[in-house]
Amino acid sequence: MTTQSEHPALIAFRQQSPVCREGGSPLSALILDVLAADFVAGGPVHRIAKGWGGRAIEDALTLRLIGGLHRLVLDGSAPNLAKHYPSVGGSPTESLATDVIQTVSDFEAVLRIAVTQQVQTNEVGRSNALLGGFLAIAELTPKPMLLLEIGSSAGLNLFWDLFSYSNETFEWNAIQRDVVLKTDWSGSAPACLSVEPVIVGRAGCDLMPIDIHDDDACRSLESFIWPDQPERLARLRGAIRIARENEYRLEKADAGPWLTKELAEPADGQCKVIFHSIMWDYLPKTMQDDVTAQITQAGELATESALVAWLRLELERPSVYPMLKLTLWPGGQELTLGTAHFHGAWVKWSKG
């Protein structure tokens, strides 16, 4: 029999707290500590977790619950909690623990529904790392790019070329100001900064795509941003504005079947760029193998007039941070371009 101290929900709270703290969200870490203590005390958090049918660790119960609390704050439904949240102009005070548990108690029924909803993020900060990969493709081939993203969420990173990038090493596309991505960049600047990429199409797929024209869906996306990182929230909102003003295609589909369709025919005069970021681990091994085989097969059929590129920012164990890798066909040369923080807070570039 599983004891309370061994309950997966409690383990999940205690595991996620230091992850949030190390990820730059001490407020999220504090809230998770409060939730863990209430679980032990048998309060409303205990009732919500006990009545939940999912896998606490694998299905991110912790992030679902703090996302549900953030949603209440963003909606204006929990003013006592909102006073602690920088995302709405607040600042944590000594009454944080009391207000968190009171909010959980007041909105227990709402939060029971919230924890059934899958965590959905679209972290545009990852474009800090992806930028170098896209520019490397543009440097290696003059062909216009057809962007194909799997695991797109709302598809916001499909607009990476419309963001502005700024760090101590270089700036790129500074004229665009709706989304300014700042990062701690180490290593030399990419040698390909002077190239001008041409984008001829943007398309993506996701099992649960976010419709950026649906305000309620966008609010859900906002709720999973950690509440003491308002700069992430601001750039998400800026990216949504950009997406609403530009054309792209986003489909509800599994990665494998979608790529079967998108890679069926070579794109003469173009480079098909399949890319993804921090989604690979969510695919079952059979799907990973299928996607890899499809991209490789399309690459083997590539020609100098119809190229294929595979750009990915994913965790490759034993590394503890995602690696940025690029494979370009014809030829199939694989390049390791660098490593990055999960949210793009820093990039360690390894190519000149």
matplotlib code that plots the C-alpha trace (Angstrom):
import matplotlib.pyplot as plt

x = [0.0, 1.3, 1.7, 0.9, 4.6, 5.0, 1.9, 2.8, 1.1, 3.2, 6.3, 5.4, 4.9, 8.3, 10.1, 8.6, 9.3, 13.1, 12.7, 10.6, 13.1, 16.1, 14.1, 13.7, 10.3, 10.6, 6.9, 5.9, 8.2, 6.7, 3.2, 4.1, 5.6, 2.3, 0.3, 2.5, 2.0, -1.8, -1.7, 0.0, -2.5, -5.4, -6.8, -8.5, -5.3, -5.4, -9.0, -8.3, -5.2, -6.8, -9.8, -7.7, -7.3, -4.1, -0.4, 0.8, 4.4, 4.1, 1.0, 2.3, -0.4, 1.6, 1.7, -2.0, -2.9, -0.7, -1.9, -5.4, -4.7, -3.0, -6.0, -8.2, -5.9, -5.8, -9.6, -9.9, -11.7, -9.3, -8.3, -6.8, -4.4, -3.8, -2.1, 0.8, 1.1, 3.5, 1.7, -1.1, 1.0, 1.1, 4.0, 4.2, 3.5, 3.4, -0.2, 0.7, 0.2, -3.1, -4.4, -3.3, -5.2, -8.2, -8.4, -8.0, -10.8, -13.1, -12.5, -12.1, -14.7, -13.1, -9.6, -10.9, -11.7, -8.5, -6.3, -8.0, -6.7, -3.3, -0.5, -0.1, 2.7, 4.1, 7.4, 8.6, 11.8, 13.0, 13.4, 16.5, 18.2, 16.2, 17.3, 20.8, 19.6, 17.3, 20.0, 22.5, 20.0, 19.7, 23.5, 23.9, 21.2, 19.7, 16.4, 13.3, 12.1, 8.8, 8.5, 6.9, 6.6, 5.5, 4.2, 3.3, 0.9, -0.3, 2.3, 4.0, 7.6, 6.6, 7.1, 10.6, 11.8, 9.3, 10.8, 13.6, 16.7, 19.0, 21.9, 25.4, 26.9, 24.6, 21.3, 19.2, 16.0, 16.1, 13.5, 10.7, 9.6, 6.4, 8.5, 12.0, 13.7, 16.6, 19.0, 22.3, 24.3, 27.7, 30.1, 30.7, 27.9, 26.6, 28.6, 25.3, 23.8, 24.0, 21.9, 18.3, 16.0, 13.0, 9.9, 7.3, 5.0, 4.3, 2.5, 2.3, 0.4, -0.4, -2.7, -4.3, -3.7, -4.4, -6.6, -5.0, -8.2, -10.0, -9.4, -10.3, -7.8, -5.1, -5.9, -5.3, -2.0, -1.1, -2.0, 0.8, 3.4, 4.9, 3.4, 6.6, 8.0, 5.9, 8.5, 7.5, 3.9, 4.5, 6.4, 3.7, 1.1, 3.2, 3.7, -0.1, -0.6, 1.9, 0.3, -3.1, -1.8, -0.1, -1.1, -0.2, -1.8, -2.2, -3.8, -5.0, -3.0, -0.4, 3.1, 3.5, 0.4, 0.8, 4.4, 3.3, 1.1, 3.5, 6.6, 4.8, 6.1, 9.4, 9.1, 11.0, 12.9, 12.4, 13.8, 11.4, 12.4, 10.9, 11.5, 10.4, 11.4, 10.9, 8.3, 10.2, 9.9, 6.1, 6.1, 5.9, 9.0, 7.1, 6.1, 9.7, 10.9, 8.2, 9.0, 12.7, 12.2, 9.9, 12.3, 15.3, 13.5, 12.4, 16.0, 17.4, 15.1, 16.2, 18.0, 19.9, 16.7, 14.4, 16.1, 15.1, 16.3, 15.6, 16.1, 15.4, 15.9, 15.5, 16.8, 19.3, 20.3, 22.6, 22.7, 20.5, 19.7, 18.3, 20.7, 20.2, 20.9, 20.6, 20.6, 20.5, 19.9, 21.1, 24.1, 22.6, 25.3, 24.4, 25.6, 25.4, 25.0, 24.8, 22.8, 20.1, 17.9, 14.4, 12.8, 15.6, 16.9, 20.4, 22.1, 25.6, 26.5, 29.2, 29.4, 31.1]
y = [0.0, 3.5, 5.7, 9.4, 10.3, 8.1, 9.3, 10.3, 13.6, 14.6, 13.4, 15.5, 18.6, 18.2, 17.4, 20.3, 23.0, 23.0, 22.8, 26.0, 27.7, 26.8, 27.9, 31.4, 31.2, 31.3, 32.2, 29.0, 27.1, 28.7, 27.9, 24.3, 24.0, 25.4, 22.9, 20.0, 21.0, 21.1, 17.7, 16.3, 18.1, 16.5, 19.8, 20.7, 20.0, 16.4, 16.0, 17.3, 15.1, 12.0, 12.4, 12.8, 9.9, 10.7, 10.0, 12.8, 13.0, 11.9, 14.0, 17.1, 17.4, 20.1, 22.4, 21.8, 22.9, 26.0, 26.8, 26.6, 29.0, 31.4, 31.2, 32.3, 35.3, 36.3, 36.1, 38.4, 35.7, 35.5, 39.0, 37.9, 35.6, 38.2, 40.6, 38.1, 37.6, 39.9, 38.9, 41.1, 43.7, 42.1, 41.1, 38.2, 39.0, 37.0, 36.0, 34.0, 30.5, 31.5, 33.0, 30.1, 27.5, 29.7, 30.1, 26.3, 25.8, 28.4, 27.1, 23.4, 22.4, 24.7, 23.3, 19.7, 20.5, 22.5, 19.5, 17.4, 19.8, 19.1, 21.5, 23.5, 26.0, 27.8, 29.2, 31.7, 32.2, 28.9, 30.9, 32.4, 29.1, 28.1, 31.4, 30.2, 27.0, 28.7, 31.1, 28.3, 26.7, 30.0, 30.2, 26.7, 27.0, 30.0, 28.2, 29.8, 27.9, 26.1, 25.8, 22.6, 22.4, 19.3, 19.8, 23.4, 24.3, 27.6, 27.7, 30.9, 29.8, 29.6, 33.4, 33.3, 35.6, 38.3, 38.5, 40.8, 39.3, 41.1, 40.0, 41.2, 39.4, 40.4, 41.8, 40.5, 42.0, 44.9, 46.8, 44.4, 45.4, 43.4, 40.6, 41.3, 38.1, 38.6, 35.9, 35.3, 34.2, 32.6, 31.7, 33.6, 35.1, 32.9, 33.4, 33.4, 36.6, 38.6, 36.1, 37.1, 34.1, 33.9, 32.2, 30.9, 29.0, 28.2, 25.1, 23.1, 20.3, 19.5, 17.0, 19.9, 23.0, 26.4, 28.7, 32.1, 33.8, 32.3, 34.6, 31.8, 29.4, 32.2, 32.8, 29.1, 29.4, 32.4, 30.6, 28.1, 30.9, 31.1, 34.1, 35.9, 35.9, 38.7, 39.2, 35.7, 36.6, 39.9, 38.1, 35.4, 38.1, 39.9, 36.7, 36.1, 39.5, 38.7, 35.4, 37.0, 39.4, 36.8, 33.7, 30.1, 26.7, 24.8, 21.4, 19.0, 15.9, 13.4, 14.1, 10.9, 11.0, 14.8, 14.4, 11.6, 14.1, 17.1, 15.1, 13.2, 15.3, 17.2, 21.0, 22.1, 25.3, 25.2, 23.8, 22.0, 22.7, 20.3, 21.6, 21.0, 22.1, 20.4, 18.0, 14.8, 13.2, 13.5, 11.2, 7.4, 5.5, 4.1, 7.6, 8.9, 6.0, 6.7, 10.5, 9.9, 7.3, 9.7, 12.6, 10.5, 9.0, 12.5, 13.6, 10.7, 11.8, 15.4, 17.1, 20.4, 22.0, 20.4, 20.3, 19.0, 20.2, 18.9, 21.3, 20.3, 21.6, 18.6, 17.0, 14.2, 12.3, 12.3, 16.0, 18.0, 20.8, 20.7, 20.4, 22.3, 20.0, 20.4, 17.9, 19.0, 17.0, 16.1, 14.9, 14.3, 16.2, 16.6, 19.6, 20.2, 23.9, 24.4, 23.9, 26.1, 26.6, 25.1, 28.5, 30.1, 32.1, 31.3, 29.8, 28.3, 28.5, 26.1, 27.0, 30.0]
z = [0.0, -0.9, 2.1, 2.0, 2.0, -1.1, -2.9, -6.5, -6.2, -3.2, -4.9, -7.9, -5.8, -4.2, -7.4, -9.3, -6.7, -7.1, -10.9, -10.8, -8.5, -10.7, -13.7, -12.4, -10.8, -7.0, -6.6, -8.4, -6.1, -3.0, -4.2, -4.8, -1.3, 0.0, -2.0, -0.8, 2.8, 2.3, 0.7, 3.8, 6.0, 4.1, 2.9, -0.5, -2.4, -1.0, -2.1, -5.6, -6.1, -4.6, -6.9, -10.0, -12.3, -14.1, -13.5, -11.2, -12.3, -16.0, -16.7, -14.8, -12.2, -10.5, -13.6, -14.3, -10.8, -10.6, -14.1, -12.9, -10.1, -12.5, -14.8, -11.9, -11.3, -15.0, -15.2, -12.2, -10.2, -7.3, -6.2, -2.9, -4.7, -7.5, -5.1, -4.9, -8.7, -10.7, -13.9, -12.9, -11.0, -7.6, -5.3, -2.9, 0.8, 4.0, 3.5, 0.3, 1.9, 3.4, 0.2, -1.9, 0.2, 0.6, -3.2, -3.7, -1.2, -2.7, -6.3, -5.6, -8.2, -10.8, -10.1, -10.3, -13.9, -14.5, -13.6, -16.3, -19.0, -20.5, -20.0, -23.2, -23.7, -26.7, -25.5, -28.1, -26.2, -27.7, -31.0, -29.4, -30.1, -33.2, -34.9, -35.3, -36.9, -39.4, -40.3, -40.8, -43.2, -45.1, -45.3, -46.6, -49.2, -51.0, -51.5, -49.9, -46.8, -46.3, -42.5, -41.2, -37.4, -35.4, -31.9, -32.8, -29.9, -31.3, -34.0, -32.7, -33.4, -37.0, -37.0, -35.7, -38.5, -37.4, -33.9, -32.8, -31.1, -28.7, -26.5, -25.6, -28.6, -31.4, -32.6, -35.4, -37.0, -34.5, -36.6, -35.4, -31.9, -31.2, -29.7, -28.5, -27.4, -25.1, -24.0, -22.3, -25.3, -24.9, -27.6, -30.8, -32.8, -35.6, -38.8, -40.8, -39.2, -42.5, -44.5, -45.3, -45.1, -47.4, -46.0, -48.5, -46.2, -42.6, -41.4, -38.2, -36.4, -32.9, -31.1, -29.3, -31.4, -29.9, -32.0, -31.5, -32.6, -29.6, -26.6, -24.1, -25.7, -25.6, -21.9, -21.2, -22.9, -20.8, -17.6, -18.0, -18.0, -14.5, -12.8, -11.7, -15.3, -16.8, -19.6, -20.9, -20.7, -22.7, -25.5, -25.7, -26.2, -28.7, -30.7, -30.7, -32.2, -34.9, -35.7, -35.9, -38.5, -40.8, -42.7, -41.6, -41.5, -38.2, -38.2, -35.5, -36.3, -35.0, -36.2, -38.2, -40.4, -40.9, -42.1, -44.4, -46.2, -46.0, -47.2, -50.0, -52.8, -53.1, -53.1, -56.2, -55.8, -52.0, -48.8, -46.6, -43.0, -40.5, -37.0, -33.4, -29.9, -26.5, -27.7, -28.6, -25.2, -25.4, -28.5, -27.9, -29.1, -32.1, -33.2, -32.8, -35.0, -37.6, -37.7, -37.9, -40.7, -42.7, -42.4, -43.3, -46.3, -47.5, -47.1, -49.1, -52.0, -51.7, -54.6, -55.0, -56.2, -53.6, -50.2, -46.8, -43.4, -40.0, -37.1, -33.5, -30.1, -27.8, -24.7, -25.4, -22.3, -20.5, -21.2, -18.8, -21.3, -24.9, -27.8, -31.1, -34.0, -37.8, -40.6, -44.2, -47.3, -49.9, -48.1, -44.6, -42.8, -39.1, -37.2, -33.5, -33.2, -29.4, -26.3, -24.7, -21.7, -22.0, -22.2, -24.2, -21.3, -22.4, -25.5, -25.7, -29.3, -30.6, -34.3, -35.7]

ax = plt.figure().add_subplot(projection="3d")
ax.plot(x, y, z, "-o")
ax.set_aspect("equal")
plt.show()
